[in-house]
Amino acid sequence: MNKDKPAQLVDLPTTVKGFCYHDDNGEEFVVLNSRLTHEMNQHTYDHEQEHIRRGDLWNMDYKEYDEE
């Protein structure tokens, strides 16, 4: 069972809402854009948590967006 991960707020370009990643030890992290509103960050956090729950970080074939 995955627990919700704490989020780190970082100054990112406003075009980047946030992302999740794992380190070499398998620890999963969520990064949110500190320049965005609390509401936007909550939405982004929920989105990133879903990636973690689905195991997208470990799926080498996963693509967030289709490339054309």
C-alpha positions as CSV (number, residue, x, y, z in Angstrom):
1,M,0.0,0.0,0.0
2,N,1.4,3.4,-1.0
3,K,1.2,6.2,1.5
4,D,0.8,9.7,0.3
5,K,4.1,11.3,-0.2
6,P,5.0,14.7,1.3
7,A,5.4,17.4,-1.2
8,Q,8.3,19.8,-1.7
9,L,7.6,23.3,-2.9
10,V,10.1,24.6,-5.4
11,D,10.3,27.7,-7.6
12,L,9.6,26.3,-11.1
13,P,8.7,27.9,-14.4
14,T,5.0,28.6,-14.3
15,T,4.5,26.3,-17.2
16,V,5.5,23.4,-14.9
17,K,2.9,22.5,-12.4
18,G,4.8,19.8,-10.7
19,F,6.2,16.3,-11.1
20,C,7.1,13.1,-9.2
21,Y,10.2,11.0,-9.3
22,H,12.1,8.3,-7.4
23,D,15.7,8.3,-6.3
24,D,18.2,5.5,-6.6
25,N,16.9,4.0,-3.4
26,G,13.3,3.8,-4.7
27,E,12.1,6.6,-2.5
28,E,9.3,8.5,-4.3
29,F,8.9,12.3,-4.1
30,V,6.4,14.9,-5.3
31,V,7.6,18.4,-6.3
32,L,5.1,21.2,-6.6
33,N,5.5,24.7,-8.1
34,S,5.6,27.3,-5.2
35,R,4.6,30.0,-7.7
36,L,1.1,28.5,-8.1
37,T,-2.0,28.7,-5.9
38,H,-2.7,26.3,-3.1
39,E,-5.7,25.1,-5.1
40,M,-3.6,24.4,-8.2
41,N,-1.0,22.7,-6.1
42,Q,-3.6,20.5,-4.5
43,H,-4.9,19.4,-7.9
44,T,-1.3,18.7,-9.1
45,Y,-0.5,16.8,-5.9
46,D,-3.5,14.6,-6.4
47,H,-2.5,14.0,-10.0
48,E,1.1,13.1,-9.1
49,Q,-0.1,10.8,-6.3
50,E,-2.1,8.9,-8.8
51,H,1.0,8.4,-10.9
52,I,2.7,6.9,-7.8
53,R,-0.2,4.7,-6.9
54,R,-0.4,3.3,-10.5
55,G,3.3,2.6,-10.6
56,D,4.0,5.0,-13.5
57,L,7.4,5.9,-12.2
58,W,8.5,2.3,-12.7
59,N,6.9,1.8,-16.1
60,M,9.5,2.5,-18.7
61,D,6.9,2.6,-21.5
62,Y,4.7,5.2,-19.7
63,K,4.2,8.6,-21.4
64,E,2.4,11.5,-19.8
65,Y,1.7,13.1,-23.2
66,D,1.7,11.6,-26.7
67,E,4.5,12.8,-28.8
68,E,3.7,13.7,-32.3
